[in-house]
Amino acid sequence: MGRRRKPRPPAARLPRCIKCNAPMTVAKVEPMQAEGLRYELRTFQCPDCGRQQTYTMGLAEQTSCKL
């Protein structure tokens, strides 16, 4: 049997700052819609240097398409 990995603590899943390598915190979460699909736009901020990074996170749900 293969070994199972231990789940990582929540802090280990946060992105790290590309400038100072510190774990970033969530600054804001905004809904985003593109081509009938809804996503979340998440902005993370470094508590040490203040740098911000924004990521588009997976599919939230599909919207109805009207023709």
Backbone as XML, in Angstrom:
<?xml version="1.0"?>
<chain id="A" units="angstrom">
  <residue number="1" name="MET">
    <atom name="N" x="0.826" y="-1.189" z="0.000"/>
    <atom name="CA" x="0.000" y="0.000" z="0.000"/>
    <atom name="C" x="0.871" y="1.254" z="0.000"/>
  </residue>
  <residue number="2" name="GLY">
    <atom name="N" x="0.412" y="2.255" z="-0.762"/>
    <atom name="CA" x="1.138" y="3.517" z="-0.792"/>
    <atom name="C" x="0.913" y="4.321" z="0.476"/>
  </residue>
  <residue number="3" name="ARG">
    <atom name="N" x="1.852" y="5.173" z="0.747"/>
    <atom name="CA" x="1.725" y="6.015" z="1.933"/>
    <atom name="C" x="0.844" y="7.206" z="1.611"/>
  </residue>
  <residue number="4" name="ARG">
    <atom name="N" x="-0.023" y="7.529" z="2.526"/>
    <atom name="CA" x="-0.882" y="8.700" z="2.361"/>
    <atom name="C" x="-0.176" y="9.914" z="2.913"/>
  </residue>
  <residue number="5" name="ARG">
    <atom name="N" x="-0.358" y="11.009" z="2.213"/>
    <atom name="CA" x="0.225" y="12.256" z="2.701"/>
    <atom name="C" x="-0.643" y="12.834" z="3.796"/>
  </residue>
  <residue number="6" name="LYS">
    <atom name="N" x="0.007" y="13.474" z="4.740"/>
    <atom name="CA" x="-0.733" y="14.173" z="5.794"/>
    <atom name="C" x="-1.312" y="15.453" z="5.200"/>
  </residue>
  <residue number="7" name="PRO">
    <atom name="N" x="-2.538" y="15.821" z="5.585"/>
    <atom name="CA" x="-3.078" y="17.099" z="5.099"/>
    <atom name="C" x="-2.228" y="18.253" z="5.622"/>
  </residue>
  <residue number="8" name="ARG">
    <atom name="N" x="-1.979" y="19.214" z="4.752"/>
    <atom name="CA" x="-1.175" y="20.361" z="5.169"/>
    <atom name="C" x="-2.026" y="21.321" z="5.988"/>
  </residue>
  <residue number="9" name="PRO">
    <atom name="N" x="-1.422" y="21.987" z="6.955"/>
    <atom name="CA" x="-2.176" y="22.993" z="7.714"/>
    <atom name="C" x="-2.557" y="24.148" z="6.797"/>
  </residue>
  <residue number="10" name="PRO">
    <atom name="N" x="-3.637" y="24.885" z="7.113"/>
    <atom name="CA" x="-4.100" y="25.967" z="6.238"/>
    <atom name="C" x="-3.021" y="26.972" z="5.864"/>
  </residue>
  <residue number="11" name="ALA">
    <atom name="N" x="-2.114" y="27.297" z="6.776"/>
    <atom name="CA" x="-1.064" y="28.275" z="6.468"/>
    <atom name="C" x="-0.139" y="27.765" z="5.368"/>
  </residue>
  <residue number="12" name="ALA">
    <atom name="N" x="0.022" y="26.449" z="5.260"/>
    <atom name="CA" x="0.904" y="25.889" z="4.234"/>
    <atom name="C" x="0.273" y="25.996" z="2.850"/>
  </residue>
  <residue number="13" name="ARG">
    <atom name="N" x="-1.027" y="26.189" z="2.747"/>
    <atom name="CA" x="-1.711" y="26.296" z="1.455"/>
    <atom name="C" x="-1.742" y="27.729" z="0.923"/>
  </residue>
  <residue number="14" name="LEU">
    <atom name="N" x="-1.406" y="28.703" z="1.736"/>
    <atom name="CA" x="-1.409" y="30.094" z="1.286"/>
    <atom name="C" x="-0.205" y="30.336" z="0.387"/>
  </residue>
  <residue number="15" name="PRO">
    <atom name="N" x="-0.362" y="31.196" z="-0.633"/>
    <atom name="CA" x="0.793" y="31.503" z="-1.481"/>
    <atom name="C" x="1.844" y="32.263" z="-0.686"/>
  </residue>
  <residue number="16" name="ARG">
    <atom name="N" x="3.064" y="32.191" z="-1.180"/>
    <atom name="CA" x="4.163" y="32.909" z="-0.542"/>
    <atom name="C" x="4.538" y="34.105" z="-1.413"/>
  </residue>
  <residue number="17" name="CYS">
    <atom name="N" x="4.966" y="35.160" z="-0.777"/>
    <atom name="CA" x="5.364" y="36.380" z="-1.465"/>
    <atom name="C" x="6.575" y="36.090" z="-2.357"/>
  </residue>
  <residue number="18" name="ILE">
    <atom name="N" x="6.532" y="36.579" z="-3.610"/>
    <atom name="CA" x="7.654" y="36.330" z="-4.504"/>
    <atom name="C" x="8.822" y="37.278" z="-4.234"/>
  </residue>
  <residue number="19" name="LYS">
    <atom name="N" x="8.584" y="38.307" z="-3.434"/>
    <atom name="CA" x="9.644" y="39.260" z="-3.112"/>
    <atom name="C" x="10.414" y="38.843" z="-1.851"/>
  </residue>
  <residue number="20" name="CYS">
    <atom name="N" x="9.678" y="38.489" z="-0.770"/>
    <atom name="CA" x="10.353" y="38.183" z="0.501"/>
    <atom name="C" x="10.082" y="36.766" z="1.013"/>
  </residue>
  <residue number="21" name="ASN">
    <atom name="N" x="9.265" y="35.984" z="0.297"/>
    <atom name="CA" x="8.959" y="34.580" z="0.606"/>
    <atom name="C" x="8.152" y="34.377" z="1.896"/>
  </residue>
  <residue number="22" name="ALA">
    <atom name="N" x="7.495" y="35.408" z="2.383"/>
    <atom name="CA" x="6.650" y="35.278" z="3.577"/>
    <atom name="C" x="5.269" y="34.748" z="3.162"/>
  </residue>
  <residue number="23" name="PRO">
    <atom name="N" x="4.574" y="33.992" z="4.046"/>
    <atom name="CA" x="3.211" y="33.556" z="3.709"/>
    <atom name="C" x="2.295" y="34.782" z="3.608"/>
  </residue>
  <residue number="24" name="MET">
    <atom name="N" x="1.443" y="34.786" z="2.590"/>
    <atom name="CA" x="0.557" y="35.919" z="2.357"/>
    <atom name="C" x="-0.800" y="35.668" z="3.002"/>
  </residue>
  <residue number="25" name="THR">
    <atom name="N" x="-1.539" y="36.734" z="3.252"/>
    <atom name="CA" x="-2.875" y="36.628" z="3.827"/>
    <atom name="C" x="-3.906" y="37.078" z="2.782"/>
  </residue>
  <residue number="26" name="VAL">
    <atom name="N" x="-5.141" y="36.611" z="2.926"/>
    <atom name="CA" x="-6.201" y="36.981" z="1.987"/>
    <atom name="C" x="-6.621" y="38.419" z="2.269"/>
  </residue>
  <residue number="27" name="ALA">
    <atom name="N" x="-6.528" y="39.274" z="1.252"/>
    <atom name="CA" x="-6.923" y="40.677" z="1.396"/>
    <atom name="C" x="-8.379" y="40.872" z="0.991"/>
  </residue>
  <residue number="28" name="LYS">
    <atom name="N" x="-8.791" y="40.231" z="-0.140"/>
    <atom name="CA" x="-10.195" y="40.321" z="-0.562"/>
    <atom name="C" x="-10.513" y="39.202" z="-1.545"/>
  </residue>
  <residue number="29" name="VAL">
    <atom name="N" x="-11.812" y="38.876" z="-1.617"/>
    <atom name="CA" x="-12.325" y="37.862" z="-2.539"/>
    <atom name="C" x="-13.469" y="38.502" z="-3.308"/>
  </residue>
  <residue number="30" name="GLU">
    <atom name="N" x="-13.366" y="38.495" z="-4.646"/>
    <atom name="CA" x="-14.392" y="39.110" z="-5.486"/>
    <atom name="C" x="-14.927" y="38.080" z="-6.481"/>
  </residue>
  <residue number="31" name="PRO">
    <atom name="N" x="-16.243" y="38.079" z="-6.710"/>
    <atom name="CA" x="-16.781" y="37.204" z="-7.754"/>
    <atom name="C" x="-16.395" y="37.753" z="-9.129"/>
  </residue>
  <residue number="32" name="MET">
    <atom name="N" x="-16.203" y="36.852" z="-10.087"/>
    <atom name="CA" x="-15.832" y="37.243" z="-11.440"/>
    <atom name="C" x="-16.586" y="36.342" z="-12.414"/>
  </residue>
  <residue number="33" name="GLN">
    <atom name="N" x="-17.033" y="36.872" z="-13.522"/>
    <atom name="CA" x="-17.765" y="36.072" z="-14.501"/>
    <atom name="C" x="-17.104" y="36.215" z="-15.863"/>
  </residue>
  <residue number="34" name="ALA">
    <atom name="N" x="-16.900" y="35.087" z="-16.541"/>
    <atom name="CA" x="-16.317" y="35.088" z="-17.884"/>
    <atom name="C" x="-16.909" y="33.944" z="-18.684"/>
  </residue>
  <residue number="35" name="GLU">
    <atom name="N" x="-17.457" y="34.251" z="-19.854"/>
    <atom name="CA" x="-18.017" y="33.259" z="-20.768"/>
    <atom name="C" x="-19.019" y="32.313" z="-20.105"/>
  </residue>
  <residue number="36" name="GLY">
    <atom name="N" x="-19.897" y="32.871" z="-19.295"/>
    <atom name="CA" x="-20.954" y="32.088" z="-18.669"/>
    <atom name="C" x="-20.525" y="31.291" z="-17.447"/>
  </residue>
  <residue number="37" name="LEU">
    <atom name="N" x="-19.284" y="31.410" z="-17.019"/>
    <atom name="CA" x="-18.802" y="30.702" z="-15.832"/>
    <atom name="C" x="-18.422" y="31.715" z="-14.766"/>
  </residue>
  <residue number="38" name="ARG">
    <atom name="N" x="-18.645" y="31.341" z="-13.524"/>
    <atom name="CA" x="-18.306" y="32.227" z="-12.411"/>
    <atom name="C" x="-17.052" y="31.721" z="-11.708"/>
  </residue>
  <residue number="39" name="TYR">
    <atom name="N" x="-16.167" y="32.647" z="-11.409"/>
    <atom name="CA" x="-14.925" y="32.354" z="-10.718"/>
    <atom name="C" x="-14.795" y="33.285" z="-9.518"/>
  </residue>
  <residue number="40" name="GLU">
    <atom name="N" x="-13.764" y="33.071" z="-8.728"/>
    <atom name="CA" x="-13.435" y="33.989" z="-7.639"/>
    <atom name="C" x="-12.075" y="34.592" z="-7.924"/>
  </residue>
  <residue number="41" name="LEU">
    <atom name="N" x="-11.990" y="35.888" z="-7.783"/>
    <atom name="CA" x="-10.737" y="36.600" z="-7.922"/>
    <atom name="C" x="-10.244" y="36.872" z="-6.502"/>
  </residue>
  <residue number="42" name="ARG">
    <atom name="N" x="-9.141" y="36.241" z="-6.123"/>
    <atom name="CA" x="-8.637" y="36.378" z="-4.756"/>
    <atom name="C" x="-7.353" y="37.187" z="-4.747"/>
  </residue>
  <residue number="43" name="THR">
    <atom name="N" x="-7.329" y="38.202" z="-3.897"/>
    <atom name="CA" x="-6.148" y="39.041" z="-3.747"/>
    <atom name="C" x="-5.500" y="38.725" z="-2.405"/>
  </residue>
  <residue number="44" name="PHE">
    <atom name="N" x="-4.202" y="38.427" z="-2.462"/>
    <atom name="CA" x="-3.433" y="38.123" z="-1.262"/>
    <atom name="C" x="-2.442" y="39.256" z="-1.039"/>
  </residue>
  <residue number="45" name="GLN">
    <atom name="N" x="-2.166" y="39.549" z="0.243"/>
    <atom name="CA" x="-1.235" y="40.622" z="0.576"/>
    <atom name="C" x="-0.183" y="40.100" z="1.537"/>
  </residue>
  <residue number="46" name="CYS">
    <atom name="N" x="1.057" y="40.532" z="1.314"/>
    <atom name="CA" x="2.164" y="40.138" z="2.185"/>
    <atom name="C" x="2.164" y="41.035" z="3.422"/>
  </residue>
  <residue number="47" name="PRO">
    <atom name="N" x="2.134" y="40.451" z="4.620"/>
    <atom name="CA" x="2.144" y="41.281" z="5.829"/>
    <atom name="C" x="3.507" y="41.933" z="6.083"/>
  </residue>
  <residue number="48" name="ASP">
    <atom name="N" x="4.574" y="41.403" z="5.472"/>
    <atom name="CA" x="5.916" y="41.951" z="5.701"/>
    <atom name="C" x="6.249" y="43.127" z="4.786"/>
  </residue>
  <residue number="49" name="CYS">
    <atom name="N" x="6.063" y="42.942" z="3.460"/>
    <atom name="CA" x="6.475" y="43.998" z="2.523"/>
    <atom name="C" x="5.298" y="44.713" z="1.859"/>
  </residue>
  <residue number="50" name="GLY">
    <atom name="N" x="4.057" y="44.208" z="2.036"/>
    <atom name="CA" x="2.878" y="44.868" z="1.503"/>
    <atom name="C" x="2.561" y="44.539" z="0.045"/>
  </residue>
  <residue number="51" name="ARG">
    <atom name="N" x="3.356" y="43.704" z="-0.597"/>
    <atom name="CA" x="3.113" y="43.332" z="-1.998"/>
    <atom name="C" x="1.785" y="42.584" z="-2.120"/>
  </residue>
  <residue number="52" name="GLN">
    <atom name="N" x="1.055" y="42.809" z="-3.233"/>
    <atom name="CA" x="-0.210" y="42.114" z="-3.480"/>
    <atom name="C" x="-0.081" y="41.222" z="-4.701"/>
  </residue>
  <residue number="53" name="GLN">
    <atom name="N" x="-0.726" y="40.062" z="-4.653"/>
    <atom name="CA" x="-0.795" y="39.142" z="-5.773"/>
    <atom name="C" x="-2.247" y="38.721" z="-5.924"/>
  </residue>
  <residue number="54" name="THR">
    <atom name="N" x="-2.719" y="38.627" z="-7.157"/>
    <atom name="CA" x="-4.109" y="38.258" z="-7.425"/>
    <atom name="C" x="-4.148" y="36.961" z="-8.219"/>
  </residue>
  <residue number="55" name="TYR">
    <atom name="N" x="-5.048" y="36.053" z="-7.818"/>
    <atom name="CA" x="-5.204" y="34.762" z="-8.469"/>
    <atom name="C" x="-6.666" y="34.551" z="-8.829"/>
  </residue>
  <residue number="56" name="THR">
    <atom name="N" x="-6.909" y="33.917" z="-9.965"/>
    <atom name="CA" x="-8.252" y="33.494" z="-10.336"/>
    <atom name="C" x="-8.395" y="32.066" z="-9.866"/>
  </residue>
  <residue number="57" name="MET">
    <atom name="N" x="-9.346" y="31.826" z="-8.964"/>
    <atom name="CA" x="-9.518" y="30.512" z="-8.376"/>
    <atom name="C" x="-10.673" y="29.792" z="-9.064"/>
  </residue>
  <residue number="58" name="GLY">
    <atom name="N" x="-10.532" y="28.500" z="-9.235"/>
    <atom name="CA" x="-11.450" y="27.587" z="-9.887"/>
    <atom name="C" x="-12.887" y="27.981" z="-10.093"/>
  </residue>
  <residue number="59" name="LEU">
    <atom name="N" x="-13.565" y="27.144" z="-10.799"/>
    <atom name="CA" x="-14.950" y="27.339" z="-11.167"/>
    <atom name="C" x="-15.845" y="27.328" z="-9.930"/>
  </residue>
  <residue number="60" name="ALA">
    <atom name="N" x="-16.610" y="28.376" z="-9.750"/>
    <atom name="CA" x="-17.538" y="28.440" z="-8.626"/>
    <atom name="C" x="-18.878" y="27.793" z="-9.027"/>
  </residue>
  <residue number="61" name="GLU">
    <atom name="N" x="-19.426" y="28.205" z="-10.173"/>
    <atom name="CA" x="-20.665" y="27.616" z="-10.688"/>
    <atom name="C" x="-20.907" y="28.134" z="-12.101"/>
  </residue>
  <residue number="62" name="GLN">
    <atom name="N" x="-21.751" y="27.464" z="-12.822"/>
    <atom name="CA" x="-22.079" y="27.871" z="-14.180"/>
    <atom name="C" x="-23.368" y="28.692" z="-14.164"/>
  </residue>
  <residue number="63" name="THR">
    <atom name="N" x="-23.384" y="29.752" z="-14.946"/>
    <atom name="CA" x="-24.560" y="30.602" z="-15.033"/>
    <atom name="C" x="-25.429" y="30.126" z="-16.188"/>
  </residue>
  <residue number="64" name="SER">
    <atom name="N" x="-26.690" y="30.519" z="-16.169"/>
    <atom name="CA" x="-27.560" y="30.166" z="-17.287"/>
    <atom name="C" x="-27.266" y="31.091" z="-18.455"/>
  </residue>
  <residue number="65" name="CYS">
    <atom name="N" x="-27.294" y="30.564" z="-19.629"/>
    <atom name="CA" x="-26.973" y="31.336" z="-20.833"/>
    <atom name="C" x="-28.263" y="31.630" z="-21.596"/>
  </residue>
  <residue number="66" name="LYS">
    <atom name="N" x="-28.538" y="32.905" z="-21.814"/>
    <atom name="CA" x="-29.735" y="33.286" z="-22.561"/>
    <atom name="C" x="-29.332" y="33.693" z="-23.979"/>
  </residue>
  <residue number="67" name="LEU">
    <atom name="N" x="-30.000" y="33.143" z="-24.959"/>
    <atom name="CA" x="-29.699" y="33.501" z="-26.353"/>
    <atom name="C" x="-30.688" y="34.483" z="-26.896"/>
  </residue>
</chain>
